[in-house]
Amino acid sequence: MKKYNNCHFLQLLISTNEEKIASHFFARPLSEVLDMQADTVLDLFADRLAKNATALAVVTEAECLTYAELDYKSSKVAAFLQSRTIGRGDYVLVQGERSIELIVAFLGVIKRGAAFVPMDRQLPYNRKAYIARQCAASIILSTQRHDVEPLPATEVITVSELLNSSQVLSYQPVGVRGDDAIYVIFTSGTTGEPKGVVIEHHSVAQLMMQHNRDLGVTSSSRCSFMAAVGFDLCQLEIWSALTAGACLYVPGQDALLNSDDYLSFCVAKQITHGFVPTLRIYDVLNARQPQGLALSCLYTCGEKLHPVEVDHLPYRVFDCYGPTETTIYVTRNEVQSKRLQRPASIGYAIDHCRIHILDEHLNELVVGEVGELCIAGPGLARGYLGAPELTAQRFIYSPTLKCRLYRSADQARVLADGRIQFLGRMDGQTKIRGYRIETGEIETRLLKEPSINSAAVVVQDTGTQAQKRLVAFVVPRNRQVHSGRLVAELRRSLAMDLPDYMVPELFHRLDRLPANANGKIDRPALLTLLQAMPTVALDIQRFTPGPQVTLARAWFEVLGHADFGPQDNFLKVGGHSLGVAGLAEKLSVQFNIHVAVRDIYEHLVFEDLAATLHRRTQSLHGEKGAERVHAFEADGALPLDMCFAPGFESMQLKSPEHTLLTGATGFVGIHLLHQLLTTSIAHIHCPMRCDNTPAGLVRLQQVSERYQVPISESDWKRIHVYVSDLAAEQLGLGKEVFTHLARCVDVVYHSASAVNFIMPYSYMRRDNVEGLKQILHFCGAQKTKALMLMSTISIYSWGHRFTHKSHVYEQDDIDENVPAIRDDLGYVQSKWVMEKLADLAASRGLPLMTFRLGYATCHSVTGECAHYQWWGRFIRTCLAYGAVPDLERMREGLTTVDFMVEAVAHISRDPQALGLKFNLCQPESTNLDLKAFCERVGEHYGRTLSVVLYKNWLALWEHNPEALLYPLLGMFKDPMHADQSILELYQENYSWDRSNTVRFLEGSSIREAQFSGEVLARYLDKLDPNSSRQGDS
């Protein structure tokens, strides 16, 4: 085992400092410190495995693992990584929650000499994607079966899939060195992006040995696993137990958030060593200590610990301090009773660490003087991943002290007895709910919002950790914007990029931010302003008398504000995990029933929770009313005898000889026809509504000319037109033609669809729903054929008003949007049924890909567009009246048709894409909403289009039969839900995930065209050739 040579390092430290100060920084004799060995945690784990392989290593509520089983399973993970050539210098993302699979994954990664990157599964997609890019990760190990959403350039595989695989992979152990990286933790950064801290094996191993020795963790110990996956204390809990031969117990959700439940868990499992975050420690220490506790010590970390009473406890309490950059913790203080009135302290440096209090010139200060807390020793991180300049700024070499130092930016001083007193941050960093953040990162993210002119974020601290919260002050660009709408938009937008603990709980709108004499933001003035603000009373009138009013008062007390309504989600209006726990306790008392933490999480929307609580309190008297079944919901079923025989060949996708394309005369269909001809040698069979085949062929030629789709003479010879009615039996082809095509066709592209934004579902049902059923029958007839289904991004409807989600993923269950679809257009309802039928067919063996098309606005090169589309009419109407409706984040998924058909043709050739769904729309950064697109249109014409209230914009043309949109008046005026039209309901809509699309287009030249410059000019010129820009002659 490798011995880490730190003798010379420590001797230099001692020689450069006054002995009376130095003696306080080591709790043990220097000779004992110098003899400490720093092994890899793998060596320490192997030692425990050899001594007692059958001892329990990890226990959850559902299963347990011995050391031998843990070693075996982690080796299977290592074997998989070896098959992917993952090894020293690589980083593997591990996404999940506290679980056995998480620990198996960690151990499997480091067995390959690679480093793992813990990633909480609840992080926003954009933050996960950033971490993946920073690590250049190619593999994501997921601990949850349903967490298989890929990130750019990554392969996702679940740990359970690896463990259950029958495939035998060879595994060759590798030599892991003490200076190899073991993990990377991403923390908040001042640049607006998180930074990855690279920690090496020897640092972790040395801390584990000392921690276990000092706190008495042995092979007979039982330890709890409480820390969040992305919190570095998680590593201490895991490796402390596994390097000591102890058993690690994973508590359930209630024990994680409820103090009484946690102590009961400790009794039931006879926990001897436990970690509790600082925010929770007060509740644990003040709770009734149950009989039967076996705890010997409880340690905490994460925030400054205020004085507490501990004399009544049957165990010792330790407070730990340490930045992530110095390997978990570097000081430890045994907590004494607050009645002793001793000065607050974070204790002494642990044996292998050294603390220096330095001035601005990096000179050491004497006892009692306040300076920057700097740390030296083998626990220092390697540095920041991919950020050498930042590493050089924070990790420095001191010529005076002759050692490497980490500058913590914390203020501190040494007390007379040698203990260290922490005095807060020197910069904008703070800790919220145990997570270290930098307010500058949140401000940077806020300033990316187009609606925000300036912003500042402060921490409101009322004296208790639980009440510490982030407050954002924003100055909007548009002084007329509604404050409630602005705040809602900011919450949704920030939640896409930031973890929940970094989203401010409160937002205040100002005309300008206060400035100090130096012209900088006067943050003390903001805090003074915050204190002077009157408390906003709860508007009881917003809620139905009874359970809603009672629940509203509870939310008000827990949230500390009244900015919520019946449709709000607790977590979207400032609530968090601690608030959920407190709310459960309050509701248990107020409703006189037991409300568990999981009850809150299952009903986060206010009105849903109120209804649930009312039903539970009235369960003996009330009955649940039957829900009305809409016609479209009843159509989501297939005949029981419809099935698809095995034997589908991948070559039917890779090199099809015959392809069936429906909807070839549509705007998308004609471009898809051209793309299929260009990218394959297959014959294309086009069923069409026409009187006869020659008439159908002429019509197809006219459509190709109309949209400037060039089809060569030789390609026309590969196009075969059939008189058809897709909704009729055998597609209206007749038995002979149907049977012939069923035998020869390899793949079906179903692009045909009735598109109408006025007619009800009953009007759309035959063409869209019954037509698809006949297509499915065709796919299973004679031989199994793959189906490429053209769906729509509108399948998500305005479901955000019910789900309260800001981001939807390609594989999300579309059923969650049904409450909105019930009151959506008949077209959207029909497309939902079509996806349901296709998915059901896929479950019976149909090879399926689903492409959710964005709004086919135009062709990026020709500018051609479908003039019958409502969007073109809308743009022309806005130009005619010089006004745009004030619809917030109303997005249609505006996309160019050439990108979509190229993506479909490319992806559909890949058998690996079967079973997946693809959102074909613009990425979030270029996904223009209605107002943003209209702004660019105005700029193109050198005009300013006024943004007016929706009702006022509607009044401009609703009584004019000559108006372009008059035929579609019902779409703009008819109330669909809550007295709002469909356009109003689609405001603040989802952000659409595109991970599958990005992944399968990787390596191709297919790119989305943005609606700017020449692309926009071509579109507008085709849309309205008679319009001209200002200054044009």
N, C-alpha and C positions, 0 to 999 in steps of 0.2 A: 504494500500500500504506500502511496506516495506521501512524503512528508513535505508540507508547505514550509519553505524556508523564510520565516519571518523574524528570526533572532536578530539579525543585523538591523532590520527595520525598527523593531521595538527599542533596541539599545540606543539607536539614534534619537528616538523620541524622548527617551528618558534623559539623555545627555543634554538636550536643548531646553530643558525646562527646570524650573525651580523644584527641588525635591519636595518641599512642603506642599506644593500644588499637585505634583505628579502622584504622590502617594494616595490621593483621593480618587484617582481615576481607575484604580485597579482594586477589585475586591479580594484578589488572591495574590499570593507572593509572585514576584516576577518570574522566578525560576519555574514555577508551575505553568505559567502562561507560555513560556518559551518552549516547553515540552509538548504542548498541544499539537496533535496531528490534524491535518485537514485532508480528509479522504473525499472521494466522490460519494454521493449518497447511494450509488449502485453498489460500491464496495461494502458500505454499512448494511444495506439491505441484504446482500448476499451472505454476510456474516450471520444475520438473524435467521435467514432461510436455512442455513446449514445447521444452526443450533436447534431450531424447532419448526420444521416445515409444516407441521399439522396445526400449529397455533392459529387462532383466528386473527385475520389481518383487518378486514373491513366488514361491518355489519350495517345493513339498512333495515327498513321495516319489512322488506320483502325477501331479502336473501342475505347470505353471508359467504365470505371467501376466506380460505386459509392462506397462509403465506405461500404454500406450494401452488395452490390454485391461482393466486394472483401472479406468481412468477410464470406459470404456464400460459395464462391468458395474455399477459403483457408480451410474452415472447411471440405469440401469434400476431399481435399487432406489429411487433418489430419485424417479423418475417414479411408481412405485407409491405411495410415501408422499405425493406430491403429489396423487394421485387420492383419497387418504384425508384430504386437507386437513391433513396433518401439516406443521408448520412451526416458526418461531421460538417458543420458549416451551414446546414439547412435549417429552416424554421417550419414547423408544422403547427397549423392552427388547430386548437382543440376547443370546440364549441359545445357548451352544455351547462348543466347544473350540478350541484353536489350529488354524486352518485358513485357507484362502484365502477361504472364505465369510464368516468372521468379519471379516476386513479389508474385504471388499467391503461388508458391512453397515455397519460403522463409517463408512466413507467416504460411503456413500449417505445415511446419516442426517444427517451434518453438512452435506452439500450442500444439504439442505433448511433449514438454519439451526436444526435441532432438535438435541437432545443425546441421546446413546446411554447406556444403562445396562447395562454388562457384567454378565452373570449366568451363572455356571458352571452347566452343565446338570445337575451332580450335586447341586446344592443341594436340600434337602428341599422338598417342595411347599409347606408352610406358610410357609417363609421366602420362597420365590418369590412367593407370593400377597401377603405383607406388602409386599414391594418394589413389586409391581405397584400395590397400593393407594396407597402413599406417592407414587408417581410419577403417579398417575391415568393410567396407560398404557392405551392402547386397542389397541396393536399390539405383538406379539412377533415378532421376526425370529429364526428358528431356523436354525442352521447344520447341523443333523442331520435327515435325512429322517424319522426315527422320533420325533423330539422335537416332537410336535404337540399335546401335552396342554395345553388352554387353562387360563388362570388367570381368576379372576372378572373379568368385563367386558372381556375382551381377545380380540382376534382373533390367531390364530397362523398364520404362513405361513413356509414354509422359503425360504431364499435361493435354493436350487437351483430351486424351483418358480417363483420370480420370473424367474430368469435363463433358464429353459427355456420360459417362456410365449411363445406366438406373438402374444399381444395387444400391440398397439402403443399405448403410453401417451405422451402428450406430457409433456415435461419443460422447465420454465422455470427456469433458474438464478436463484438469489436471492443478494442481497448479504449475506454473513456478516461480522459485525463482531467486532472483537477482544474486546468485552465480552459477546458471546454465550456461553452455556454450551456446552461441547463434550462433557462427559460427567459422569456422577454415579457415584461409587463408594460402595457401602454398606459401612460398617465396624461393628465391635462397639460397642454402646452400654450405658451403665450403667443405663438404664431397663428393660432386659430386651428391648429391640428394637433392631435395627440402625439406624444413622443414615446418611443419604445426604449425601455431600460433593459440592457443586456446583463444578466447575472450569471456568474460562472459557478461551476460545481464546488470548488474548494470553499467559496464563500458560504454556500448553503450548508455544506457538510460540517464546517467548523462551528457555525451557529447552532446546528442541531445537536452536536456533541455537548456544547456548553449549556444550551437550554435544557437538555435532558438531565445533565449532571446537576445543574443548579436547582431545577424544579422537581427533581426526583422522578423523572419519567423512566420507567423500566419495562421489562417484558411482561410484568404483571399489571401494568397500568391500563386504564380504559379512558380513551380520549374522545371528546366530541368534535364534530366537524361542522362549524357554524359559519365561517367566513364565506363571502361571496366569491365566485370563481375568479373574477377579475381583480380581487383584492389580494395583495401579496401575503397577508396573514393566512390565506388558504394554503400556501406552500408550507408555512410553519406547522400548521395542524397536521398536514399529510405526512411530511417527512420526519417530523418529530416522532410520530407514532411508528412509522415503518422502519426508521433507523434504530429504534429502541426495542423492537420486537413487541410493541404494544398493540392493542386493538383499537381501531378507529370506528366510532359509531356515528352514523348519519341520521340526524333527527328529522322528524316530519315537519310539515309546514307550520303547524300550530306551535310547536316547540321553538321554531326559529323566531317567531314574532311575539309570543306570549310568555311572560316571565314565569308565571305559575306552571305553565305547561313545560317550559324548559327545565325547571327544577324537578318536576315530576318525572321527566325523561331521565334526568341525572340519577334519580332514585331507582327507577326501574332498570336502568342499564348499569347501575353502580359505577357511574363515571367518576374517575379520580382527578382528571385534569381537563379543564375546559377553558375555551376562549369565548368572551362576549364583547362585542363592539362597545365603545365608550357610550354611545347613545342608549344602549340597552342596559348597561351595567347598573345604572341608578335603580331601575325597576327591579332588577334581580336582587340587588343588595337590600332593597327596602321591602321586598316581598316576604311573606311568611316562609321561613326555612323549614321544609318538611322533615319529618323523622326518616331516618334511614339514609341520609346523604353520605356518600363515601368520598366526596370531593376533598382533596388535599390542598389544591390551589386553583384559583381562577385568575386568569390574566386578561387584560384589556389593552386595546390600542386603537388609534384612529383619530382621537380628538384630545384636547386638553381635558384632563380629569379634574373636576372641581372637588373640594373636600367632601368626604363621605364618612359615614359611621360604619365601622367594621368590627367593633369589639364583640358584637353579638353573634358573629359568624363562626361556624365550626371549621372554617378553612381560611387559608391565607389568600390575599388579593394582591396582584402585581400590576403595576401600570407600566407599559412599555412605550418607548418613543423611537422612531426611526424613519427616515425617508426611504422610499422604494430604492433609491440609488445606492443605498448602503446595506442592502440585503435585510429587509424586514424590520429589524430593530437593533438599536445600538446602545440604548440605556434602559435600565429597569429599576423600578422603585417599588419596594414593598410598602403598600398603603397602610398608614397609621390612622388612628381615630382622629376625626376632625376636632374632637374636644381638646386634643393636645395643642391645637392652634399653631402647628408648625408651618413654616413657609411652604407654599406650593412648590413642588419639585418633580422632575422626571427622573430623579435618582442619580445613580452612578453609571459610568460607561461599563458595559460588559467587558470581560477580560481581554478579548482580542481587538477591541476597538479603542480609539483614542479621541477625546473631545478637546478641541481648542476653541477658545473664544477670542476672535480677532477683530481688530478695528478695520477701518476702510482701507488702510494701507497694508493689511494682512500682518500686522504686528500683534503679538499676543498681549492680552489685557490681564491686569491683576484681578485678584478676587474682588467681586462686587461690581466691577465695571461691566456695562452692557455692550455687547458686540454681536457679531455674526457667529453663529454656531457652525463650526467646521469639523469635519469628521475624517479621520485617517484610519488605516488598517486594512486587513485582507478582505473585509466585507464590502469594499468599494466596488461598484459595478464596473464592467468593462467600459461602458459609456452608453451613448444614445445611438440607437440603430440608424445607420445612414445619415448621421448628423455630426460630422467631425467638428464643425465650428462650435456647435452648442456644447459638445463634449469638452472642447478646450476651454470654454467659458466657465463651465461648472466644475469640471475636474481639473485641478491645477496642481503644479508642483511648487512647493514652497522651498526656496533656497535656504531660508532661515531655519525652518524645521526639518529640512532635508527629507521630505516625504511627500507623497501624493495626497491631496486633500479634496474633499467634496464640499463645496460651498452650499449650504442648505438654504440660505436666505431667511433663516429663522433667527430671531433675536433671543439672546439668552445671557445668563451670567452665572458665575460660580459662587455658591454660597459659602459661608465661613466653614461649614463642615465638609466641603468638597462636593456636595450634591449640586446638580445643575438645575437652574430655574428657567423654564421656558417662558418667553415673554411675547410670543406671537410672531406673525409673519412680517418680513421686511418689504414684501412686494404684494401683489394682488392675490396671491394664493390664499386659499382657505380650505377648510374641510367641512363638507356638508354630508351628513349621514354617514360619516366614516370615509368618504371618498375625497381625496385631495383634488382640488380643481383650481383653475386660475380664471378669475373673472374676466381677464383680458381675452381668453379664448371665446367666452360667451359673447362679449362685446363684438369681437371680430365677426362672429357668425351672424349676430344681429345686423351688423352693418352691410352684410351681403344681401339683405332684404331690399328689394327695389323701393319699397314703401317707406323705408326708414332713412332719415337724414343724419341723425346722430343718436348715440345710445351710451348708456353707462349702467353698469351692474354693481350693486353694493350688497353687502351682507347685513341683514337686520338681525341683531343678536340681543334678545331680551333677557339674557342671563342664564337660560337653560339650553342645553344642547338640542333638545327636541324642538325648540322654538326658533332655532337659527334657520334663516331662510334667505334665498336669493331674491332680490327685488330689482327689476329692470326699469329704468327710466328711458323713454324713447321720445324722439321728436320726429313726427311723421312728415314726409314731404308734402302730402296733401293735407292742408289744415282742415279741410271739410270732411275728411273721412270719419266714419262713425267709430267711436272708441271701442265699443264692444266687438265690432267686426274686425277692427285692426288687431285687437288682442287675440281673438280667436284664430286669425290667420297666422299670427306670430307663433302661437302655441303649436299649431299643426306643423308649421314649417320647421321650427326648431326640433320638434320631436322626430323628424326624419333623419336628423344628423347627430343629435346629442342624446346621451343617456338621460333617463328621466331625472336623475339627481342634478343635472346641469341645466335643466329648463327652469327658468325663474318661476317662483310660485305666484308672484305679483308683478303686474305691469302697471306703470303710471305714465300717463302722457303729459308732456310738457311742451311749451312753446319754444323753450331753449334750455340748454343745460347751464347751470351756474359755473362760472370760471373764477379761478383765483388770480392773484396778481401776476403770475407767470403765464397766464392764458391757458392753463391746464384745467381739466375738469375738477371742480371743487367738491370732492367726495364728502368731506365732513358737512358741507352745506346740504348735500342730498340727504344725509342721515338726519340732519336737523329738520329738514323739510318733511321727512318721513315721520319723525316723531310728532310733528305739529299737525299732521293730517288728522282730521276728525274721523272717528270710527264710523264706518258705513253700516247703517242698520240693515238688518235682514228684512227684505220686502216679503212679508208673509202672503200678500195678495197674489203672488206669482204661483202659489201652490194650493192644491186642493185641501180643504179642511180635513183634519184627521191624520192618517199616517204620513202624508206628504209634509204637513207642517212640522210634525214631530221629527221626521227625518231631516228636514231642512235645518232645524235648530241644531241638530247633531253635526251636520256637515259644516255649519257656520262655526261652531265651536272648534272643530278639528282643523278646518282649513284656515280659520282666522280671517276670512273675508266672505262677502256675500255675492261674489261674482259667479253665480251658477244658477241654472234653471233646471226644470224637470227633465230635459233631454241631455243634460251634461253627464259626462263620464268622470267619475271621481278622480282618476289619474290624469285627466286632461285639464283639470282646473286647479292643479296644485297639490293634489293628493299623492301620497307615496306609501311605501310599505309600512313605515312607522305609523302613518296616519290611518292606514287600514286596520292595524292592530288596535289603535286607540278607538276608532270608530266601532269596531266589533264590541269592545267593552262597554262603551256608552249605550249602544243599541240593546245590548243584553239587559241593561238596567232599565232603560226607558220603555222597552216593549215587554219586559218581564218574560223573555224567552232567551234561550241560549243562542247567541249569534256567533258562529265561528268565523275565523279569518277567511276560510275558503268560501263562506257564504257571501262575503263582500266581493271577493274576486269573481265569483260566478255572476254577480249582478252589479256591475260597476256603474251602469247607467241609473241615474237617480230614480226615474219613474219606475224602472223595472224592479229596483230594490224596494221601493215603497210598496209596490203591488205584491211582491213576494212576502214582505213583512206583514202586510195586511192579511194575506191569505193564511199565513201561519198563525196569526193571532185569532183569526176567525175560522179556523179549520173545522170546527165542529158545527158551524152554521152555514158557511158559504159553499158554493159549488163553482167550479171553474166552467165558464161559458165556452161553448164550442166555437172554434174559430171558423170563419167563413172560408170555404175552399174556392179559390178562383178557378175559372175554366182552364186557364193555361197550366196550372199546377197539376190538374188531373190528367194532362196529356203526356206527362213524363214517364211513360211506360211502353214497353215493347211486347209484341206477342211472345208467349212463353216458348214457342217452338223456333224462334229466330236464334240461330247459332252460327258459328263460323268454324269451319273445319281446320284442323292444324295442317301444316305443310306450306305455309307462306314462305316464299324464298326471298332472301335479301336482294337478289338480283332483280326482282320485280321493281325495286326502288332504284337501285344503282344504274341499271341499264334496261329500262322498260322498252318493250317493243310496241305496246299499244296502251294509250292513255285515254281515259274518258274525262272530258272537261265540260262541266255544265256552266251556264251563265256566260258563254263566250261573247255575247253581244253587249254585255255591260261594260262600264268604264274600266272596272278592275279586270273583268273577264277577258277583254280583247288584249289588254297588255299582258295578262298571264298567258294567253295563247301564244303570243309572240315570244315570250320568255321560254316557254316549254319547247317551242320549235327551235329556238336558238341553242338551248342547252342539252338537247337530246336528239336522237334519230328516230324517235317513236312516231308512229301514226297517231294523230289526235282525232278522237271521235267526239263530235259536238252535237248532242241532242238539243233541238231548238223548237220553239213554237213557230211554226210556219206552215204554209199551205202545202208546199212540196219541197223536195230537196234543192232543186235549182233556185227557187225563191229564197230559201234559207241561205244558200251560198252567196247570192247577190247581197242579201241584207248584211251578211258578215263582212263582205268586201266594202260595203258602204260605211259600216262602223269603223273599219280599220282606216279608211281614208279620212273619215270625220275626225278621228283622234290622232292622225298622222302616225299610225303604227305601220311601219314598213314590213310587208310580208312578201318574200320573193316568190317567183313563179314556181320554183322547185318546192318551196315549202307549202304552197297552196295544194300541191299534189298529195301532201301528207295529211291534209285536213278533210275530214269526212263528216258531212252534215246529215242529221236524221230528223224527220218530223217526229216530234215528241211532246208529251205532256208528263212532266216528271211526277206529278201527284197521282197519275193514273196507274192502274195495274200494269206491271212490266214496263213502267216508264212511258206507257203509250206507244211503245215501239212495235208491238206485236210479238208473238211468241218466237218466231223464227229469228228475227233480228236481235231480240233480247238474248236468246240463248247463244247466238253467235258471238255477240259482244261479251257476254258473261264468261265465255270460254277463253277469249283472246286478250281481253283487257287485263293489264297488270296492276294499274293504280288509278284511283279516281280522285280528281280535283273537283270538289263541289263548291262552286262559286255562285251558283244561281240562288237568288233570294229576292222576294218581293220587298221593296223598300218604300214605305209610306209612313209619314210622320203624323198623319191625321186619323187614319182608319183604326178601328179597334182590333184586338187580337183575333176575333172571329173572322175578320177579313183577311188576315195574314196566315191563318192556320193552314189552309189547304196548300198553298204554294210552299210555305216554309216548313211546316211540320210534317204534313202528309208527304210532301215531296222528299224530305230527308228519309222518311221511313221506307219509301220505295228505293231510294239510293242504297240504304243499308241492306235491303233485301238483295239488290243487285250485287253488292260487295260480297255477299255470302253465297251467291248462286254459282254453280258449276265448280268454281275454285275461289279461295279466299283472296280478296284484293284489299290493298291498303286504301284507307280513306284520308284525304287531305281536306279537312273541313275549314272553309273560310267563315269564321265567326266575326265578332265585332268587339272592340274595346268597350262598347257600351253595355256589354254583358254585366259589368259591375254596377250599372245604373247609377242612381244617386244614393247608393247604399251607405255612403259615409255618414249620412244623417242618422242611421240606425246603428251601424257598427262603431261609429266614432273613431274609426281608424283613418290615418292619413296616408298609409301606404298599403297597396295590395300586391300580392305576389302571383306569379303565373299559375302556380299550383294550388292557390287558395280555393277552398270550397265555395262555389258560386251561390250555394244555398243561403249563405249569410246575408246576401243582398235581396232575398225574396221579399222582405217587407217593403222595400222600395220598388221592386219590380212590379208588385201588385198595383201600384199607382203610377207606373211608367207607361210609355207608349206601347201600343200593341206590337209594334215591330220589335222592341226590346224583349217583350214577353215571349215572342215567337223564337227569338235567337237563344233565349235561356232554355226553352224547351229543346231546341235543336242540340245544344251542348249536352243537356242531360241525356237525351236519347243516344247521342254518339258515345258518351262515357259509359252508358249502360251496355252498349254493343261492345265496347272495348273490354268490359269486364267479362264478356262472353267469348272473347278471342279475336275481335276485330283489330287489326293493326291500324292505329289511329294517330294522326297528328292534328292538333287544333291550332289554327292561326287566327288570332284576334286582331283584325285589321283596324288600324287607326282610320281617321277620316281621309279618304283618298282625295286630297285637295286638288292636286295637279300633277303633271309630269315635269320633273325638274329641268329637263332639257328643252322640250317643246312648249311647255307652259300650258298645254291642253288641259281642259277641265270639263266636268259635266255641268252644263249650264242649268240643268234641272235641279241640281242640288240646292238645299236651302242655304248653305253657307255662302255660296256665291251671291245669291239674292240678298242675303243679309248684308254683305260687304257693300254691295251697290246701293242698298237702302241707306246705310250709314253715310256714304259719300253724298247721296242725294240730299240728305237733310243736315249734313255737317255735324252729326251727333252720334255718340256711341252710348249704349245703355251701361249703367254702372253695375255690372255684374262681376262679383269678386271671384277670381280664379275659376272662371267658367271655361273649362277646357274640353275640346272636342277630339283631342288626339290628332291634330292636323299633321298629315304625313304625305309625302310624295308617293304616287302610285308606283313609280319605277323602283323605288327602294323596296316596297312591299312585295312586288312580284318577283324581284330578283332574290329576295330573302326566302320566299316560299320555294322557288325553284331550287335554290342551293340547299336549303335545310332538308327538303323532302327527299333528297337523294341519300341521306344519311340514316341508316337503320337504327343508329343509336338514339335518334330523335323520336322514335315511336313511343307513344304513351305520354308525350310531353305536350305542353301548351306554350304558345309563343305570342307574346304581346308585341305586335309590330307597330311601334309608334316612336316618337322622338324621345331621346333621353331627357331626363328631368331638366337639365340645364338649357335645353333648346325647345322644350315643350311649351310653346306660347299659349297663353290664355287669350280669351276674347279681346280684352282691352289692350294687351301687349301687341297682338297681331294688328288690331286697328290703328294703334299708334304708329306702327311701321308703314301701314298703308297711307296714313296721313303724311308721314315724312316723304314717302315716295312721290306723292303729288304736291309736296310743298305746302301742305295745309295742316291746320290744327283742328282735329275733330273733338268737339266738346264732349266731356263725359257728363251725362245727365242721369237723373234718377230713372230707374227702369220704367215706371209708370208714365213719366213725362215723355220718355222716348217712344213708348208705345202710342201715346196720344198723338204723336206727330203724323202717324199714318193709318191708324186702325180704322178710321172712318172713310178712307180713300180707296175705293174699289180698283183704282188704277195702280195702286202701290204694288211693287214686285212681290211683297210678302203677304199681300191680302189673301191669296188662296190658302196660305198657311196660318191664318190668323188664330185658329184654335190652338196651334202649337205655342203661340206666344201669349195667349190671353186666358185660355180655359184653365180654371183651377184644377190641379191634379191631386194636391195634398196640402193640407194646412193653408188653403186659400192661396197657394202659389202655383204659378205656371211651371212647365217642365224646365224651362231655361233657368228660372230662379232656383229651382230645386237642385240643379246641377252645379250651383256655385260651390266654391271651396271643395271641389271634388278631389278624388283620390290622386295620388301619385302612383303611376303604374310601373311595376317592376318589369325588367327586360332581361333578366339574368340568362334565361335559356337562349333567347335570341342572340345576345352578345356572345355567349359561349360557342354556339354553333356557327356563327359567322366569323369567328376568329380565324385569321389566316386568309380570309377572302378579301377581295377589294370592294366589297359591298358596304357602302356608307350612306347614312341619312343625309339628305340635303337640307340645310337650314333655310328658313323663309326670310332671306335677306338678300340684298344686292340683286344679282341677275336673276336668280330663281324667282324672287318676288316680282320683279319687273316683268318677267315672261308671263307669269300667272295673271297679273293685273291687266297686261296688254291683251291677253286672250279673253279674260273675263269681261272687260268693257273696253273694246278698241276705240270707242268714241271719246273716252276720257283722256285728258292730257295733263302733264305736269305743268306747274307754274313756270312760265318762261319759255315753254315750248311754242314754236311758231305754228 
